[in-house]
Amino acid sequence: AGGEGEGGDGEGETSGNSDGTINEQHWLKRHSLLPLQGRPFMVAGGRFREAYYWDTYWIVKGLLLSGMVSTARTVIENISGVIESFGFFPNGLRTYYLSRSQPPLFSEMVKAFLAIGFPSPDPDPTKQKSRGDMLEFLRRMTRVAVKEHLWWINNRAVSLVPNRDGGWREATREERVTPDVITLNRYGSDLREPRPEAYSHDLETAETAAATLGRDRGDVFVALRAAAESGWDFSSRWFPEPCAAPPQEPSAPCAEIQIQK
């Protein structure tokens, strides 16, 4: 899921409004779990007690496959509410994930939901209501998808121009308006510090990279955050020969592959 997660939050004084909704400002002072306004949500399972972004896409697919359509819609509504609040969906529903997102699959969730069948025009008043409700749902979700897209454009865009050798390089400010420029979104971070949920691990990785490879510690922290935003958890899946190394250096190739730029 690109994050470590945690257990429960403190109990005691209420963080609710008189109408039963959550007072978000009060809640966020006392909890790391980001609030959802009265809707149930689903998590990936195991030790996690918070929802994660791209894990939720597969949850929605599974719910639809199982015929749990209304539950799938509730999950999508939850995602849309978080995007409306923050402009994007964080890596997971914890305050310490608010510096990064994950693969933006919200529009794909909506697409999967609509693929189950859109009500066609029908003289039956009940079916007309169903179609009208779906149209309104689609309008709202479209607005939210556009809002998320703008967050990625404003926070994760990079402009590239062709090199003379046939490759690409990052464009200067002046070159960004030239016809040859292309703009892409990439995973990244503006924070050059360890991830709070993996603080000691990130410090150890950065120290190792600095000592053995001469890497800048801040660059390593940015790379770790970008990798977490990509949604691909760190593992040996990328190794052509996982952990193959001379007997005297059993872990060197693993460490180098994990942290090199």
CYANA upper distance limits for C-alpha pairs under 8 A (distance plus 0.5 A):
  1 ALA  CA     52 TYR  CA      6.95
  1 ALA  CA     53 TYR  CA      8.47
  1 ALA  CA     54 TRP  CA      8.00
  1 ALA  CA     55 ASP  CA      7.13
  1 ALA  CA     91 ASN  CA      8.31
  1 ALA  CA    228 ALA  CA      8.23
  1 ALA  CA    231 GLY  CA      6.19
  1 ALA  CA    232 TRP  CA      7.58
  1 ALA  CA    233 ASP  CA      6.75
  2 GLY  CA     91 ASN  CA      7.60
  2 GLY  CA    227 ALA  CA      8.07
  2 GLY  CA    228 ALA  CA      4.72
  2 GLY  CA    229 GLU  CA      6.98
  2 GLY  CA    230 SER  CA      8.01
  2 GLY  CA    231 GLY  CA      5.54
  2 GLY  CA    232 TRP  CA      6.80
  2 GLY  CA    233 ASP  CA      5.66
  2 GLY  CA    234 PHE  CA      8.48
  3 GLY  CA     91 ASN  CA      7.94
  3 GLY  CA     92 GLY  CA      8.13
  3 GLY  CA    197 GLU  CA      7.33
  3 GLY  CA    198 ALA  CA      8.21
  3 GLY  CA    228 ALA  CA      7.22
  3 GLY  CA    233 ASP  CA      8.47
  4 GLU  CA    197 GLU  CA      6.18
  4 GLU  CA    198 ALA  CA      7.08
  5 GLY  CA     47 ARG  CA      8.24
  5 GLY  CA     48 PHE  CA      6.31
  5 GLY  CA     49 ARG  CA      7.87
  5 GLY  CA     50 GLU  CA      7.76
  5 GLY  CA    197 GLU  CA      7.30
  6 GLU  CA     47 ARG  CA      8.10
  6 GLU  CA     48 PHE  CA      7.12
  6 GLU  CA     49 ARG  CA      7.53
  7 GLY  CA     47 ARG  CA      8.03
  7 GLY  CA     48 PHE  CA      7.81
  7 GLY  CA     49 ARG  CA      7.01
  8 GLY  CA     49 ARG  CA      7.80
  9 ASP  CA     31 HIS  CA      6.42
  9 ASP  CA     32 SER  CA      7.66
  9 ASP  CA     33 LEU  CA      7.91
 10 GLY  CA     30 ARG  CA      8.02
 10 GLY  CA     31 HIS  CA      7.56
 15 SER  CA     22 ILE  CA      6.61
 15 SER  CA     23 ASN  CA      6.12
 15 SER  CA     24 GLU  CA      8.10
 15 SER  CA     26 HIS  CA      6.28
 15 SER  CA     27 TRP  CA      5.67
 16 GLY  CA     20 GLY  CA      6.56
 16 GLY  CA     21 THR  CA      6.23
 16 GLY  CA     22 ILE  CA      4.89
 16 GLY  CA     23 ASN  CA      5.64
 16 GLY  CA     27 TRP  CA      8.48
 17 ASN  CA     21 THR  CA      5.84
 17 ASN  CA     22 ILE  CA      6.23
 17 ASN  CA     23 ASN  CA      6.09
 21 THR  CA     37 GLN  CA      6.75
 21 THR  CA     38 GLY  CA      7.37
 22 ILE  CA     27 TRP  CA      7.80
 22 ILE  CA     35 PRO  CA      7.72
 22 ILE  CA     36 LEU  CA      8.44
 22 ILE  CA     37 GLN  CA      6.94
 23 ASN  CA     27 TRP  CA      6.53
 24 GLU  CA     28 LEU  CA      6.49
 24 GLU  CA     35 PRO  CA      7.38
 25 GLN  CA     29 LYS  CA      7.08
 26 HIS  CA     30 ARG  CA      7.48
 27 TRP  CA     31 HIS  CA      6.43
 27 TRP  CA     35 PRO  CA      8.05
 28 LEU  CA     32 SER  CA      7.05
 28 LEU  CA     33 LEU  CA      8.24
 28 LEU  CA     34 LEU  CA      7.62
 28 LEU  CA     95 THR  CA      8.24
 32 SER  CA     94 ARG  CA      5.69
 32 SER  CA     95 THR  CA      5.55
 32 SER  CA     96 TYR  CA      7.65
 33 LEU  CA     50 GLU  CA      7.57
 33 LEU  CA     93 LEU  CA      6.40
 33 LEU  CA     94 ARG  CA      5.04
 33 LEU  CA     95 THR  CA      6.89
 34 LEU  CA     93 LEU  CA      5.61
 34 LEU  CA     94 ARG  CA      5.74
 34 LEU  CA     95 THR  CA      6.68
 35 PRO  CA     93 LEU  CA      8.44
 36 LEU  CA     78 ASN  CA      7.37
 36 LEU  CA     81 GLY  CA      8.24
 36 LEU  CA     82 VAL  CA      8.12
 39 ARG  CA     74 THR  CA      7.50
 39 ARG  CA     78 ASN  CA      7.46
 40 PRO  CA     74 THR  CA      7.93
 40 PRO  CA     75 VAL  CA      8.20
 41 PHE  CA     51 ALA  CA      7.89
 41 PHE  CA     74 THR  CA      8.13
 41 PHE  CA     75 VAL  CA      6.47
 41 PHE  CA     78 ASN  CA      7.78
 42 MET  CA     51 ALA  CA      6.94
 42 MET  CA     56 THR  CA      8.24
 42 MET  CA     59 ILE  CA      8.25
 42 MET  CA     75 VAL  CA      7.83
 43 VAL  CA     48 PHE  CA      7.35
 43 VAL  CA     49 ARG  CA      7.09
 43 VAL  CA     50 GLU  CA      6.45
 43 VAL  CA     51 ALA  CA      5.14
 43 VAL  CA     52 TYR  CA      7.52
 43 VAL  CA     56 THR  CA      7.84
 44 ALA  CA     48 PHE  CA      7.31
 44 ALA  CA     51 ALA  CA      7.37
 44 ALA  CA     52 TYR  CA      7.87
 44 ALA  CA     55 ASP  CA      6.89
 44 ALA  CA     56 THR  CA      7.90
 44 ALA  CA     59 ILE  CA      8.14
 45 GLY  CA     49 ARG  CA      8.13
 50 GLU  CA     92 GLY  CA      7.13
 50 GLU  CA     93 LEU  CA      6.00
 50 GLU  CA     94 ARG  CA      7.66
 51 ALA  CA     55 ASP  CA      8.33
 51 ALA  CA     56 THR  CA      7.50
 51 ALA  CA     92 GLY  CA      6.13
 51 ALA  CA     93 LEU  CA      6.09
 52 TYR  CA     56 THR  CA      6.59
 52 TYR  CA     90 PRO  CA      8.37
 52 TYR  CA     91 ASN  CA      6.46
 52 TYR  CA     92 GLY  CA      4.61
 52 TYR  CA     93 LEU  CA      6.99
 53 TYR  CA     57 TYR  CA      7.57
 53 TYR  CA     89 PHE  CA      7.21
 53 TYR  CA     90 PRO  CA      7.42
 53 TYR  CA     91 ASN  CA      6.26
 53 TYR  CA     92 GLY  CA      6.43
 53 TYR  CA    101 SER  CA      8.16
 53 TYR  CA    102 GLN  CA      6.64
 53 TYR  CA    103 PRO  CA      8.10
 53 TYR  CA    104 PRO  CA      8.48
 53 TYR  CA    105 LEU  CA      8.36
 54 TRP  CA     58 TRP  CA      7.62
 54 TRP  CA    102 GLN  CA      6.91
 54 TRP  CA    103 PRO  CA      6.71
 54 TRP  CA    104 PRO  CA      8.00
 54 TRP  CA    105 LEU  CA      6.98
 54 TRP  CA    231 GLY  CA      7.52
 55 ASP  CA     59 ILE  CA      6.98
 56 THR  CA     60 VAL  CA      6.64
 56 THR  CA     75 VAL  CA      8.47
 57 TYR  CA     61 LYS  CA      6.86
 57 TYR  CA    105 LEU  CA      7.06
 57 TYR  CA    106 PHE  CA      8.00
 57 TYR  CA    108 GLU  CA      8.24
 57 TYR  CA    109 MET  CA      6.43
 58 TRP  CA     62 GLY  CA      6.60
 59 ILE  CA     63 LEU  CA      6.61
 60 VAL  CA     64 LEU  CA      6.69
 60 VAL  CA     72 ALA  CA      5.79
 60 VAL  CA     75 VAL  CA      7.67
 60 VAL  CA     76 ILE  CA      8.27
 60 VAL  CA    109 MET  CA      7.21
 61 LYS  CA     65 LEU  CA      6.66
 61 LYS  CA    109 MET  CA      8.15
 61 LYS  CA    112 ALA  CA      7.54
 62 GLY  CA     66 SER  CA      6.62
 63 LEU  CA     67 GLY  CA      6.77
 63 LEU  CA     68 MET  CA      5.49
 63 LEU  CA     69 VAL  CA      7.14
 63 LEU  CA     71 THR  CA      7.61
 63 LEU  CA     72 ALA  CA      6.24
 64 LEU  CA     68 MET  CA      6.03
 64 LEU  CA     69 VAL  CA      5.93
 64 LEU  CA     72 ALA  CA      6.93
 64 LEU  CA    113 PHE  CA      7.71
 64 LEU  CA    116 ILE  CA      8.32
 68 MET  CA     72 ALA  CA      6.78
 69 VAL  CA     73 ARG  CA      6.77
 69 VAL  CA    113 PHE  CA      8.26
 70 SER  CA     74 THR  CA      6.80
 71 THR  CA     75 VAL  CA      6.84
 72 ALA  CA     76 ILE  CA      6.85
 72 ALA  CA    113 PHE  CA      8.03
 73 ARG  CA     77 GLU  CA      6.63
 73 ARG  CA    113 PHE  CA      7.82
 74 THR  CA     78 ASN  CA      6.75
 75 VAL  CA     79 ILE  CA      6.96
 76 ILE  CA     80 SER  CA      6.72
 76 ILE  CA    106 PHE  CA      8.15
 76 ILE  CA    109 MET  CA      7.44
 76 ILE  CA    110 VAL  CA      7.65
 77 GLU  CA     81 GLY  CA      6.67
 78 ASN  CA     82 VAL  CA      6.95
 79 ILE  CA     83 ILE  CA      6.83
 79 ILE  CA     89 PHE  CA      7.42
 79 ILE  CA    106 PHE  CA      7.76
 80 SER  CA     84 GLU  CA      6.62
 80 SER  CA    106 PHE  CA      8.33
 80 SER  CA    141 MET  CA      7.38
 80 SER  CA    144 VAL  CA      6.66
 81 GLY  CA     85 SER  CA      6.79
 82 VAL  CA     86 PHE  CA      6.68
 82 VAL  CA     87 GLY  CA      8.21
 82 VAL  CA     88 PHE  CA      7.62
 82 VAL  CA     89 PHE  CA      6.49
 83 ILE  CA     87 GLY  CA      5.25
 83 ILE  CA     88 PHE  CA      4.91
 83 ILE  CA     89 PHE  CA      5.66
 83 ILE  CA    144 VAL  CA      7.27
 83 ILE  CA    147 LYS  CA      8.13
 83 ILE  CA    148 GLU  CA      7.08
 84 GLU  CA     88 PHE  CA      7.90
 84 GLU  CA    144 VAL  CA      6.99
 84 GLU  CA    147 LYS  CA      8.09
 87 GLY  CA    147 LYS  CA      6.68
 87 GLY  CA    148 GLU  CA      6.19
 87 GLY  CA    151 TRP  CA      6.61
 88 PHE  CA    101 SER  CA      7.44
 88 PHE  CA    147 LYS  CA      8.16
 88 PHE  CA    148 GLU  CA      5.60
 88 PHE  CA    151 TRP  CA      6.91
 89 PHE  CA    101 SER  CA      6.33
 89 PHE  CA    102 GLN  CA      8.10
 89 PHE  CA    104 PRO  CA      8.45
 89 PHE  CA    148 GLU  CA      8.40
 90 PRO  CA     94 ARG  CA      8.48
 90 PRO  CA     97 TYR  CA      6.20
 90 PRO  CA     98 LEU  CA      5.85
 90 PRO  CA     99 SER  CA      7.86
 90 PRO  CA    100 ARG  CA      6.21
 90 PRO  CA    101 SER  CA      4.71
 90 PRO  CA    102 GLN  CA      7.29
 91 ASN  CA     97 TYR  CA      6.03
 91 ASN  CA     98 LEU  CA      7.82
 91 ASN  CA    100 ARG  CA      6.39
 91 ASN  CA    101 SER  CA      4.86
 91 ASN  CA    102 GLN  CA      5.64
 91 ASN  CA    228 ALA  CA      8.42
 91 ASN  CA    229 GLU  CA      6.96
 92 GLY  CA     97 TYR  CA      6.43
 92 GLY  CA    101 SER  CA      8.32
 93 LEU  CA     97 TYR  CA      7.57
 94 ARG  CA     98 LEU  CA      7.76
 96 TYR  CA    196 PRO  CA      6.93
 96 TYR  CA    197 GLU  CA      7.84
 97 TYR  CA    101 SER  CA      8.09
 99 SER  CA    189 SER  CA      7.57
 99 SER  CA    190 ASP  CA      8.42
 99 SER  CA    191 LEU  CA      8.20
100 ARG  CA    188 GLY  CA      8.18
100 ARG  CA    189 SER  CA      7.07
100 ARG  CA    225 ARG  CA      8.05
100 ARG  CA    229 GLU  CA      6.52
101 SER  CA    229 GLU  CA      5.98
102 GLN  CA    228 ALA  CA      8.11
102 GLN  CA    229 GLU  CA      5.03
102 GLN  CA    230 SER  CA      6.07
102 GLN  CA    231 GLY  CA      6.15
103 PRO  CA    229 GLU  CA      7.61
103 PRO  CA    230 SER  CA      6.49
103 PRO  CA    231 GLY  CA      7.06
104 PRO  CA    148 GLU  CA      8.36
105 LEU  CA    109 MET  CA      6.82
106 PHE  CA    110 VAL  CA      7.00
106 PHE  CA    145 ALA  CA      7.31
107 SER  CA    111 LYS  CA      6.61
107 SER  CA    141 MET  CA      8.44
107 SER  CA    142 THR  CA      8.40
107 SER  CA    145 ALA  CA      6.43
108 GLU  CA    112 ALA  CA      6.55
109 MET  CA    113 PHE  CA      6.70
110 VAL  CA    114 LEU  CA      6.69
110 VAL  CA    141 MET  CA      7.80
111 LYS  CA    115 ALA  CA      6.63
112 ALA  CA    116 ILE  CA      7.62
114 LEU  CA    118 PHE  CA      6.65
118 PHE  CA    131 ARG  CA      7.80
118 PHE  CA    134 MET  CA      7.97
119 PRO  CA    127 LYS  CA      7.80
119 PRO  CA    130 SER  CA      7.41
119 PRO  CA    131 ARG  CA      5.60
119 PRO  CA    134 MET  CA      8.27
120 SER  CA    131 ARG  CA      7.39
121 PRO  CA    127 LYS  CA      8.33
121 PRO  CA    128 GLN  CA      7.19
121 PRO  CA    131 ARG  CA      7.81
122 ASP  CA    127 LYS  CA      6.72
122 ASP  CA    128 GLN  CA      6.57
123 PRO  CA    127 LYS  CA      8.08
123 PRO  CA    128 GLN  CA      7.38
124 ASP  CA    128 GLN  CA      6.70
125 PRO  CA    129 LYS  CA      6.70
126 THR  CA    130 SER  CA      6.91
127 LYS  CA    131 ARG  CA      6.72
128 GLN  CA    132 GLY  CA      6.66
129 LYS  CA    133 ASP  CA      6.57
130 SER  CA    134 MET  CA      6.77
131 ARG  CA    135 LEU  CA      6.72
132 GLY  CA    136 GLU  CA      6.75
133 ASP  CA    137 PHE  CA      6.64
134 MET  CA    138 LEU  CA      6.59
135 LEU  CA    139 ARG  CA      6.73
136 GLU  CA    140 ARG  CA      6.77
137 PHE  CA    141 MET  CA      6.63
138 LEU  CA    142 THR  CA      6.49
139 ARG  CA    143 ARG  CA      6.93
140 ARG  CA    144 VAL  CA      6.92
141 MET  CA    145 ALA  CA      6.60
142 THR  CA    146 VAL  CA      6.76
143 ARG  CA    147 LYS  CA      6.81
144 VAL  CA    148 GLU  CA      6.79
145 ALA  CA    149 HIS  CA      6.67
146 VAL  CA    150 LEU  CA      6.74
147 LYS  CA    151 TRP  CA      7.02
148 GLU  CA    152 TRP  CA      7.10
149 HIS  CA    153 ILE  CA      6.78
150 LEU  CA    154 ASN  CA      6.49
151 TRP  CA    155 ASN  CA      6.34
151 TRP  CA    156 ARG  CA      8.25
152 TRP  CA    156 ARG  CA      5.51
152 TRP  CA    157 ALA  CA      7.04
152 TRP  CA    185 ASN  CA      7.03
153 ILE  CA    157 ALA  CA      5.55
153 ILE  CA    185 ASN  CA      7.18
156 ARG  CA    185 ASN  CA      5.68
156 ARG  CA    186 ARG  CA      6.01
156 ARG  CA    187 TYR  CA      7.09
156 ARG  CA    188 GLY  CA      7.23
157 ALA  CA    183 THR  CA      6.94
157 ALA  CA    184 LEU  CA      5.97
157 ALA  CA    185 ASN  CA      4.81
157 ALA  CA    186 ARG  CA      6.86
158 VAL  CA    170 GLU  CA      7.54
158 VAL  CA    183 THR  CA      6.10
158 VAL  CA    184 LEU  CA      5.89
158 VAL  CA    185 ASN  CA      6.62
158 VAL  CA    186 ARG  CA      7.64
159 SER  CA    170 GLU  CA      6.30
159 SER  CA    171 ALA  CA      5.99
159 SER  CA    176 ARG  CA      6.96
159 SER  CA    181 VAL  CA      6.90
159 SER  CA    182 ILE  CA      6.11
159 SER  CA    183 THR  CA      4.82
159 SER  CA    184 LEU  CA      6.91
160 LEU  CA    168 TRP  CA      6.62
160 LEU  CA    169 ARG  CA      5.90
160 LEU  CA    170 GLU  CA      4.97
160 LEU  CA    171 ALA  CA      5.46
160 LEU  CA    176 ARG  CA      8.40
160 LEU  CA    181 VAL  CA      6.03
160 LEU  CA    182 ILE  CA      5.84
160 LEU  CA    183 THR  CA      6.78
160 LEU  CA    184 LEU  CA      8.41
161 VAL  CA    168 TRP  CA      6.09
161 VAL  CA    169 ARG  CA      6.17
161 VAL  CA    170 GLU  CA      6.83
161 VAL  CA    171 ALA  CA      6.00
161 VAL  CA    175 GLU  CA      8.06
161 VAL  CA    180 ASP  CA      6.58
161 VAL  CA    181 VAL  CA      5.31
161 VAL  CA    182 ILE  CA      7.13
162 PRO  CA    166 GLY  CA      6.85
162 PRO  CA    167 GLY  CA      6.25
162 PRO  CA    168 TRP  CA      4.91
162 PRO  CA    169 ARG  CA      6.87
162 PRO  CA    180 ASP  CA      7.73
162 PRO  CA    181 VAL  CA      8.18
163 ASN  CA    167 GLY  CA      5.55
163 ASN  CA    168 TRP  CA      5.67
163 ASN  CA    169 ARG  CA      6.87
171 ALA  CA    175 GLU  CA      5.99
171 ALA  CA    176 ARG  CA      6.43
171 ALA  CA    181 VAL  CA      7.93
172 THR  CA    176 ARG  CA      6.91
174 GLU  CA    178 THR  CA      8.40
175 GLU  CA    181 VAL  CA      7.72
176 ARG  CA    181 VAL  CA      6.56
177 VAL  CA    181 VAL  CA      7.60
187 TYR  CA    226 ALA  CA      5.56
187 TYR  CA    227 ALA  CA      7.77
187 TYR  CA    229 GLU  CA      6.44
187 TYR  CA    230 SER  CA      6.46
188 GLY  CA    222 VAL  CA      7.27
188 GLY  CA    223 ALA  CA      7.73
188 GLY  CA    225 ARG  CA      7.12
188 GLY  CA    226 ALA  CA      4.61
188 GLY  CA    227 ALA  CA      8.23
188 GLY  CA    229 GLU  CA      7.50
189 SER  CA    222 VAL  CA      6.24
189 SER  CA    225 ARG  CA      6.68
189 SER  CA    226 ALA  CA      6.48
190 ASP  CA    222 VAL  CA      7.68
191 LEU  CA    221 PHE  CA      8.15
191 LEU  CA    222 VAL  CA      6.87
192 ARG  CA    217 ARG  CA      8.48
192 ARG  CA    218 GLY  CA      5.03
192 ARG  CA    219 ASP  CA      7.20
192 ARG  CA    220 VAL  CA      8.48
192 ARG  CA    221 PHE  CA      5.92
192 ARG  CA    222 VAL  CA      5.91
193 GLU  CA    218 GLY  CA      6.73
193 GLU  CA    221 PHE  CA      5.88
193 GLU  CA    222 VAL  CA      7.77
194 PRO  CA    198 ALA  CA      7.64
194 PRO  CA    199 TYR  CA      5.75
194 PRO  CA    200 SER  CA      8.47
194 PRO  CA    202 ASP  CA      5.92
194 PRO  CA    203 LEU  CA      6.95
194 PRO  CA    221 PHE  CA      6.04
195 ARG  CA    199 TYR  CA      5.89
195 ARG  CA    202 ASP  CA      7.40
195 ARG  CA    221 PHE  CA      8.09
195 ARG  CA    225 ARG  CA      7.37
198 ALA  CA    202 ASP  CA      6.58
199 TYR  CA    203 LEU  CA      6.74
200 SER  CA    204 GLU  CA      6.70
201 HIS  CA    205 THR  CA      6.69
202 ASP  CA    206 ALA  CA      6.56
202 ASP  CA    221 PHE  CA      7.40
202 ASP  CA    224 LEU  CA      8.08
203 LEU  CA    207 GLU  CA      6.58
204 GLU  CA    208 THR  CA      6.63
205 THR  CA    209 ALA  CA      6.62
205 THR  CA    220 VAL  CA      8.37
205 THR  CA    259 ILE  CA      7.80
206 ALA  CA    210 ALA  CA      6.56
206 ALA  CA    215 ARG  CA      8.29
206 ALA  CA    216 ASP  CA      8.34
206 ALA  CA    217 ARG  CA      5.58
206 ALA  CA    218 GLY  CA      8.46
206 ALA  CA    220 VAL  CA      6.21
206 ALA  CA    221 PHE  CA      7.44
207 GLU  CA    211 ALA  CA      6.58
207 GLU  CA    217 ARG  CA      7.45
208 THR  CA    212 THR  CA      6.42
208 THR  CA    213 LEU  CA      8.28
209 ALA  CA    213 LEU  CA      5.66
209 ALA  CA    214 GLY  CA      6.88
209 ALA  CA    215 ARG  CA      5.89
209 ALA  CA    216 ASP  CA      8.31
209 ALA  CA    217 ARG  CA      7.96
209 ALA  CA    220 VAL  CA      8.04
209 ALA  CA    256 GLU  CA      8.38
209 ALA  CA    259 ILE  CA      7.06
209 ALA  CA    260 GLN  CA      8.20
210 ALA  CA    214 GLY  CA      4.97
210 ALA  CA    215 ARG  CA      5.00
210 ALA  CA    216 ASP  CA      6.53
210 ALA  CA    217 ARG  CA      6.78
211 ALA  CA    215 ARG  CA      8.23
213 LEU  CA    260 GLN  CA      8.38
215 ARG  CA    219 ASP  CA      7.71
215 ARG  CA    220 VAL  CA      7.54
216 ASP  CA    220 VAL  CA      6.98
217 ARG  CA    221 PHE  CA      6.88
218 GLY  CA    222 VAL  CA      6.81
219 ASP  CA    223 ALA  CA      6.66
220 VAL  CA    224 LEU  CA      6.65
220 VAL  CA    259 ILE  CA      7.70
221 PHE  CA    225 ARG  CA      6.72
222 VAL  CA    226 ALA  CA      6.59
223 ALA  CA    227 ALA  CA      6.59
223 ALA  CA    261 LYS  CA      8.16
224 LEU  CA    228 ALA  CA      6.73
225 ARG  CA    229 GLU  CA      6.67
226 ALA  CA    230 SER  CA      6.81
227 ALA  CA    231 GLY  CA      7.47
227 ALA  CA    232 TRP  CA      7.21
227 ALA  CA    233 ASP  CA      8.13
227 ALA  CA    234 PHE  CA      8.49
228 ALA  CA    232 TRP  CA      7.03
228 ALA  CA    233 ASP  CA      7.11
234 PHE  CA    258 GLN  CA      8.34
236 SER  CA    242 PRO  CA      6.44
236 SER  CA    243 CYS  CA      8.37
236 SER  CA    254 CYS  CA      8.39
237 ARG  CA    242 PRO  CA      8.25
239 PHE  CA    243 CYS  CA      8.00
239 PHE  CA    257 ILE  CA      8.16
242 PRO  CA    254 CYS  CA      7.83
243 CYS  CA    250 PRO  CA      7.73
243 CYS  CA    251 SER  CA      7.04
243 CYS  CA    253 PRO  CA      6.77
243 CYS  CA    254 CYS  CA      5.79
244 ALA  CA    250 PRO  CA      7.98
244 ALA  CA    253 PRO  CA      7.65
245 ALA  CA    249 GLU  CA      6.71
245 ALA  CA    250 PRO  CA      5.73
245 ALA  CA    251 SER  CA      7.44
245 ALA  CA    252 ALA  CA      7.61
245 ALA  CA    253 PRO  CA      6.87
246 PRO  CA    250 PRO  CA      6.56
251 SER  CA    255 ALA  CA      6.80
252 ALA  CA    256 GLU  CA      6.69
253 PRO  CA    257 ILE  CA      6.58
254 CYS  CA    258 GLN  CA      6.72
255 ALA  CA    259 ILE  CA      6.91
256 GLU  CA    260 GLN  CA      6.25
